[in-house]
Amino acid sequence: MNSRRASRQATVEQATGSEGLGEFAADVRHSLLQRPRQLPSRYFYDALGTALFEAICRLPWYSITRAEARLLQVHGAQILARVAPLATVVELGSGSGEKLMSLLASAGPGAGPREIHLVDLSGAALQLAGRLLAALDGVRVRTHGATYEAGLHEAAGAFPADGRVLVLFLGSNIGNFDPPASDALLRQIRRELRAGDALLLGADLVKAPAAMHLAYDDPLGVTAAFNRNLLVRVNRELGANFLIDQYAHLARWNQTASSVEMHLMARSDQQVRVPGAGIEFAMRAGELIWTESSFKFQAHQIAQRIEGCGFRTSGQWIDEGDRFALTLSEAV
């Protein structure tokens, strides 16, 4: 290697020891040193990110939330009847709690759970959901500020001996995992359940590329703000010097992977420092930071994936207009 080039590279990209870093700092450090550079999508949801995502869910171009709400309202009673007697509900990625409230609104006398566990990394989301669900009579609500896996494991320690458990994984959050990771998560969910417990999975289906692009790059720029807020968070919590206005939001459909990919593209050359993660590196104009992949599915693929991870499909409901599916399965 040319010695002048090696010397220049050493000044462009530096990393100090990682000992003592918190989880967020360690994840940011690891991800930004990848090629291509990345930031984990799970860190979108600070207080501002949560508010921006709630706004995204109300945009006319983002149909996932409305399609799922319609399915829960129309088929909720049937879903709950198939998991009776229901003792406990665990929602992974609870958000505001509106989806769960919509499902439980269809419950007849005695059909609802005695206990609800809400799992989310966002403290703001847990507060919203906790306040909303506190209105339910005779139901104990517990919150877990944790990853899906850790929160479910914690909740499983309190599952009652009688009655069935229903895990909700809605909003097409499964689409934020690549196929190996989604299979690993589904298997982990199965390990925490007993035979006969159930999983209700919401997943977005493949639709026209133009419609998917608008959902992730809306004309109002709300999704762009949501994406760039990830850099705002890194600046605030780790002392980074990202120039927020020098990053463009990009969303594109990857047909081969069947996913919508979101990126932040540097508009200019920059020397980025992230003191809290112990790294410094050069960003070149046009270079990307990959922030999210949202995988889209065919309906039959969802059932196949679930059944390959220790479940048996017991029902599937599809909103054909906005191409969204709810799939209910039972642990075997």
C-alpha positions as MATLAB code, in Angstrom:
seq = 'MNSRRASRQATVEQATGSEGLGEFAADVRHSLLQRPRQLPSRYFYDALGTALFEAICRLPWYSITRAEARLLQVHGAQILARVAPLATVVELGSGSGEKLMSLLASAGPGAGPREIHLVDLSGAALQLAGRLLAALDGVRVRTHGATYEAGLHEAAGAFPADGRVLVLFLGSNIGNFDPPASDALLRQIRRELRAGDALLLGADLVKAPAAMHLAYDDPLGVTAAFNRNLLVRVNRELGANFLIDQYAHLARWNQTASSVEMHLMARSDQQVRVPGAGIEFAMRAGELIWTESSFKFQAHQIAQRIEGCGFRTSGQWIDEGDRFALTLSEAV';
ca = [
       0.000    0.000    0.000;
       1.235    3.495   -0.790;
       2.555    5.034    2.447;
       1.127    8.498    1.712;
      -2.314    7.007    1.203;
      -2.020    4.971    4.407;
      -1.063    8.098    6.350;
      -4.016   10.049    4.926;
      -6.432    7.231    5.774;
      -5.187    7.229    9.355;
      -6.107   10.911    9.718;
      -9.492   10.439    8.067;
     -10.820    7.532   10.087;
      -9.831    7.056   13.694;
     -11.251    4.878   16.433;
     -10.262    4.866   20.084;
     -10.895    2.052   22.543;
     -14.491    0.872   22.900;
     -14.273   -0.150   26.566;
     -16.946    1.386   28.754;
     -19.246    2.515   25.939;
     -22.976    2.223   26.521;
     -25.136    0.148   24.177;
     -26.193    3.112   22.038;
     -22.640    4.396   21.666;
     -21.281    0.926   20.920;
     -23.951    0.301   18.283;
     -23.346    3.682   16.640;
     -19.602    3.081   16.629;
     -19.905   -0.375   15.093;
     -22.467    0.692   12.493;
     -20.778    3.872   11.285;
     -17.517    1.990   10.720;
     -19.258   -0.513    8.418;
     -19.179   -0.310    4.627;
     -21.635    0.970    3.658;
     -21.997    3.106    6.789;
     -25.118    2.360    8.777;
     -27.173    3.435   11.789;
     -29.573    0.985   13.489;
     -33.233    1.775   12.811;
     -34.233    0.858   16.366;
     -32.754    4.187   17.488;
     -35.229    6.249   15.459;
     -37.597    6.362   18.400;
     -36.464    9.006   20.844;
     -39.198   11.421   21.968;
     -39.063   13.464   18.752;
     -38.712   10.377   16.557;
     -41.757    8.821   18.199;
     -43.802   11.983   17.560;
     -42.647   12.127   13.946;
     -43.552    8.480   13.394;
     -47.011    9.075   14.831;
     -47.338   11.877   12.256;
     -46.136    9.544    9.473;
     -48.891    7.087   10.399;
     -51.449    9.822    9.663;
     -50.075   10.765    6.261;
     -52.319    9.897    3.290;
     -49.410    8.149    1.554;
     -48.611    5.793    4.472;
     -51.398    3.213    4.422;
     -49.981    0.569    6.773;
     -51.540    1.931    9.958;
     -55.000    2.498    8.471;
     -55.103   -0.883    6.723;
     -54.077   -2.698    9.881;
     -56.607   -0.740   11.961;
     -59.394   -1.725    9.568;
     -58.439   -5.398    9.804;
     -58.322   -5.260   13.612;
     -61.711   -3.544   13.781;
     -63.440   -5.901   11.339;
     -61.839   -9.167   12.429;
     -60.872   -8.451   16.051;
     -63.705  -10.447   17.607;
     -62.879  -13.454   15.416;
     -59.178  -13.207   16.290;
     -59.879  -13.049   20.020;
     -62.318  -15.950   19.802;
     -59.573  -18.103   18.268;
     -57.216  -17.469   21.200;
     -59.729  -18.007   24.023;
     -59.355  -18.323   26.939;
     -57.007  -15.348   26.804;
     -55.044  -14.421   29.928;
     -52.161  -12.247   28.734;
     -51.326  -10.003   25.785;
     -47.763   -8.949   24.993;
     -47.290   -6.264   22.358;
     -43.814   -5.976   20.869;
     -43.257   -2.419   19.672;
     -46.381   -1.026   21.298;
     -46.125    2.490   19.902;
     -49.029    4.611   21.105;
     -51.151    1.579   22.077;
     -53.920    2.492   19.616;
     -53.684   -0.799   17.678;
     -54.043   -2.892   20.814;
     -56.916   -0.716   22.027;
     -58.618   -1.223   18.663;
     -58.305   -5.001   18.957;
     -59.551   -5.117   22.547;
     -62.516   -2.872   21.721;
     -63.980   -5.848   19.852;
     -63.686   -8.167   22.851;
     -66.936   -9.507   24.259;
     -67.548  -10.052   27.994;
     -64.679  -12.064   29.460;
     -62.820  -12.233   26.133;
     -60.143   -9.686   27.008;
     -56.892  -10.331   28.868;
     -56.236   -9.929   32.569;
     -52.750   -8.588   31.967;
     -50.998   -6.613   29.237;
     -47.243   -6.272   28.717;
     -45.999   -3.451   26.475;
     -42.471   -3.779   25.081;
     -40.777   -0.817   23.401;
     -37.383    0.881   23.408;
     -39.102    4.273   23.319;
     -39.986    5.602   26.747;
     -42.228    8.198   25.106;
     -44.195    5.464   23.312;
     -44.590    3.449   26.512;
     -45.953    6.505   28.311;
     -48.492    7.133   25.531;
     -49.618    3.515   25.441;
     -49.688    3.160   29.202;
     -51.957    6.178   29.579;
     -54.309    4.965   26.848;
     -54.612    1.391   28.111;
     -55.015    2.460   31.743;
     -58.660    3.110   30.826;
     -59.298   -0.646   30.574;
     -61.150   -1.952   33.629;
     -59.693   -4.880   35.530;
     -56.561   -5.137   33.366;
     -53.049   -4.818   34.729;
     -50.674   -3.005   32.366;
     -46.916   -3.481   32.632;
     -44.313   -1.692   30.542;
     -40.873   -2.945   29.517;
     -38.359   -0.465   28.113;
     -36.320   -3.080   26.300;
     -35.607   -4.835   23.029;
     -38.247   -7.221   21.740;
     -36.302  -10.264   22.915;
     -35.405   -8.934   26.367;
     -38.856   -7.483   27.006;
     -40.650  -10.669   25.988;
     -38.329  -12.763   28.149;
     -39.019  -10.495   31.114;
     -42.772  -10.664   30.498;
     -42.675  -14.452   30.150;
     -41.471  -14.724   33.730;
     -44.875  -13.399   34.840;
     -47.138  -15.458   32.561;
     -49.934  -17.127   34.566;
     -50.257  -20.906   34.621;
     -53.818  -20.763   33.236;
     -55.103  -19.105   30.069;
     -53.389  -18.459   26.770;
     -50.849  -15.810   25.825;
     -51.200  -13.707   22.671;
     -48.110  -11.909   21.340;
     -48.802   -9.009   19.003;
     -46.128   -7.987   16.508;
     -47.912   -5.425   14.374;
     -47.205   -2.461   12.111;
     -45.042   -4.598    9.806;
     -42.190   -4.257   12.294;
     -41.125   -7.724   11.147;
     -40.155   -6.011    7.889;
     -37.325   -4.153    9.643;
     -35.427   -7.445    9.973;
     -33.675   -9.197    7.112;
     -34.842  -12.808    6.530;
     -32.269  -14.534    8.814;
     -32.860  -12.008   11.601;
     -36.652  -12.224   11.294;
     -36.488  -16.014   11.497;
     -34.268  -15.762   14.572;
     -36.744  -13.387   16.225;
     -39.733  -15.609   15.408;
     -37.916  -18.610   16.887;
     -37.116  -16.590   20.003;
     -40.779  -15.658   20.361;
     -41.690  -19.346   20.034;
     -39.217  -20.318   22.767;
     -40.899  -17.944   25.218;
     -44.370  -19.392   24.551;
     -46.110  -22.606   25.476;
     -47.841  -24.857   22.979;
     -51.230  -23.325   22.270;
     -50.141  -19.730   22.826;
     -50.529  -17.452   19.820;
     -48.803  -14.836   17.673;
     -50.605  -12.163   15.643;
     -48.267  -10.755   13.002;
     -48.966   -7.687   10.871;
     -46.990   -7.475    7.620;
     -47.022   -5.106    4.669;
     -47.433   -6.738    1.265;
     -45.698   -5.902   -2.003;
     -47.542   -3.217   -3.974;
     -46.813   -0.808   -6.816;
     -43.282    0.644   -6.443;
     -44.603    4.208   -6.833;
     -46.961    3.747   -3.896;
     -44.202    2.290   -1.737;
     -41.880    5.164   -2.618;
     -44.460    7.776   -1.593;
     -44.972    5.979    1.717;
     -41.271    6.387    2.536;
     -40.587    9.728    0.855;
     -43.730   11.770    1.389;
     -44.286   15.186   -0.251;
     -44.508   16.910    3.159;
     -41.049   15.744    4.158;
     -42.151   14.156    7.434;
     -40.339   10.894    6.706;
     -37.234   12.845    5.739;
     -37.340   14.640    9.100;
     -37.829   11.288   10.854;
     -34.775    9.897    9.081;
     -32.532   12.916    9.719;
     -33.587   13.004   13.372;
     -31.391    9.937   13.831;
     -28.394   12.222   13.238;
     -29.887   14.808   15.596;
     -29.983   12.118   18.276;
     -26.363   11.083   17.664;
     -25.320   14.743   17.870;
     -27.247   15.289   21.110;
     -26.378   12.094   22.957;
     -22.853   11.409   21.686;
     -21.588   14.921   20.933;
     -21.288   14.320   17.177;
     -20.960   17.143   14.647;
     -23.210   15.903   11.818;
     -24.398   18.877    9.744;
     -28.070   17.963    9.574;
     -28.928   20.160    6.600;
     -26.118   18.528    4.614;
     -27.863   15.144    4.484;
     -30.546   14.281    1.959;
     -33.191   11.657    2.650;
     -33.284    8.872    0.050;
     -35.818    6.049   -0.225;
     -35.631    3.434   -2.963;
     -37.231    0.116   -3.823;
     -34.858   -2.852   -3.969;
     -36.830   -5.372   -6.010;
     -34.252   -8.135   -5.599;
     -34.427   -7.955   -1.810;
     -38.145   -6.989   -1.805;
     -37.442   -4.060    0.487;
     -37.703   -0.281    0.640;
     -34.317    1.059    1.734;
     -33.836    4.393    3.487;
     -30.522    6.248    3.412;
     -29.038    9.586    4.361;
     -26.765   10.978    1.626;
     -24.040   13.491    2.394;
     -24.402   16.608    0.233;
     -20.793   17.718    0.874;
     -17.427   16.471    2.090;
     -17.271   16.456    5.899;
     -15.006   15.336    8.714;
     -17.347   13.696   11.208;
     -16.479   13.346   14.871;
     -18.519   11.280   17.339;
     -16.695   11.731   20.657;
     -19.173    9.656   22.647;
     -18.491    6.662   20.387;
     -14.758    7.301   20.087;
     -14.670    7.612   16.282;
     -13.772   10.140   13.616;
     -14.098    9.652    9.868;
     -14.532   11.424    6.549;
     -17.883   11.538    4.774;
     -17.583   12.250    1.065;
     -20.263   14.047   -0.956;
     -22.647   11.402   -2.256;
     -21.728    8.827    0.420;
     -24.648    7.063    2.087;
     -25.589    6.095    5.628;
     -28.047    3.175    5.475;
     -30.709    3.655    8.170;
     -33.503    1.180    7.420;
     -34.720   -1.636    5.215;
     -38.463   -2.315    5.220;
     -39.058   -5.738    3.717;
     -42.352   -6.377    1.910;
     -44.008   -9.770    1.549;
     -46.321  -11.950   -0.465;
     -49.117  -13.325    1.736;
     -48.090  -16.965    1.344;
     -44.500  -16.109    2.322;
     -45.653  -14.882    5.726;
     -47.356  -18.168    6.578;
     -44.384  -20.170    5.332;
     -41.938  -18.177    7.436;
     -44.018  -18.436   10.590;
     -44.600  -22.151   10.153;
     -40.874  -22.709    9.688;
     -40.275  -21.226   13.143;
     -42.477  -23.463   15.281;
     -45.996  -22.153   14.646;
     -49.092  -23.330   12.797;
     -51.131  -20.749   10.865;
     -54.706  -20.533   12.125;
     -55.997  -17.536   10.180;
     -55.013  -14.799    7.764;
     -56.889  -11.612    6.882;
     -55.850   -9.351    4.010;
     -56.729   -5.762    3.160;
     -56.625   -6.056   -0.622;
     -56.950   -2.323   -1.245;
     -53.864   -1.272    0.693;
     -52.125   -4.670    0.548;
     -51.629   -5.541    4.209;
     -52.016   -8.851    6.053;
     -52.734   -9.974    9.593;
     -51.667  -13.562   10.238;
     -52.628  -15.494   13.375;
     -50.611  -18.553   14.315;
     -50.446  -21.021   17.202;
     -47.305  -22.322   18.883;
     -46.912  -26.076   18.331;
];
